[in-house]
Amino acid sequence: MLALQLVYLDPSQRQAHLDTYRALVKDVLEAAPSFRPLVEPVDDLVAEGRDYRALQCSRALLLHERKLLDHVR
């Protein structure tokens, strides 16, 4: 997730990137509620300021997305 990468890489603009991240997460969860169990741990890590760990944890989101898209093809 690019927004999380920016949170980690650009701490001077952390709040702006977090706002973008939260807006994107809201959109994703409205479109695909099955992501909720994968997003919650990432959100917890972000709230704790553990941005690198949140970025690592977000890999599960990408894998889940790939599974969903494979079913569409």
C-alpha positions as CSV (number, residue, x, y, z in Angstrom):
1,M,0.0,0.0,0.0
2,L,1.6,3.2,-1.2
3,A,0.0,5.3,1.4
4,L,1.6,3.2,4.2
5,Q,5.0,3.4,2.4
6,L,4.7,7.2,2.4
7,V,3.8,7.2,6.1
8,Y,7.0,5.3,6.7
9,L,9.3,7.2,4.3
10,D,8.0,10.7,4.7
11,P,7.5,11.3,8.5
12,S,7.3,15.1,7.9
13,Q,4.0,14.6,6.1
14,R,2.8,11.6,8.3
15,Q,-0.6,13.1,9.1
16,A,-1.4,13.8,5.5
17,H,-0.4,10.3,4.4
18,L,-2.4,8.8,7.3
19,D,-5.5,10.7,6.2
20,T,-5.0,9.3,2.7
21,Y,-4.4,5.8,4.1
22,R,-7.6,6.0,6.2
23,A,-9.7,7.2,3.3
24,L,-8.4,4.4,1.1
25,V,-9.0,1.8,3.8
26,K,-12.6,3.1,4.2
27,D,-13.2,2.7,0.5
28,V,-11.7,-0.8,0.4
29,L,-13.7,-2.0,3.4
30,E,-16.9,-0.7,1.8
31,A,-16.1,-2.6,-1.4
32,A,-14.7,-5.7,0.2
33,P,-15.6,-6.3,3.8
34,S,-13.5,-9.5,3.8
35,F,-10.4,-7.3,4.2
36,R,-11.4,-6.1,7.7
37,P,-9.6,-8.9,9.6
38,L,-6.4,-8.1,7.6
39,V,-6.7,-4.3,8.0
40,E,-7.3,-4.2,11.7
41,P,-3.8,-5.4,12.7
42,V,-2.3,-2.9,10.3
43,D,-4.4,-0.1,11.8
44,D,-3.3,-1.1,15.3
45,L,0.3,-1.0,14.4
46,V,-0.1,2.4,12.7
47,A,-1.9,3.7,15.8
48,E,1.1,2.6,17.9
49,G,3.5,4.4,15.6
50,R,5.0,1.1,14.4
51,D,5.0,2.2,10.7
52,Y,7.6,-0.3,9.4
53,R,5.8,-3.2,11.1
54,A,2.5,-2.0,9.7
55,L,4.0,-1.9,6.2
56,Q,5.2,-5.5,6.7
57,C,1.9,-6.6,8.0
58,S,0.1,-5.1,5.0
59,R,1.6,-7.7,2.7
60,A,-1.3,-10.0,3.8
61,L,-3.6,-7.4,2.2
62,L,-1.9,-7.8,-1.1
63,L,-2.1,-11.6,-1.0
64,H,-5.8,-11.4,-0.2
65,E,-6.4,-9.0,-3.1
66,R,-4.5,-11.4,-5.4
67,K,-6.8,-14.3,-4.3
68,L,-9.9,-12.2,-4.9
69,L,-8.7,-11.1,-8.3
70,D,-7.8,-14.6,-9.3
71,H,-11.4,-15.7,-8.8
72,V,-12.5,-13.0,-11.2
73,R,-10.3,-14.0,-14.0
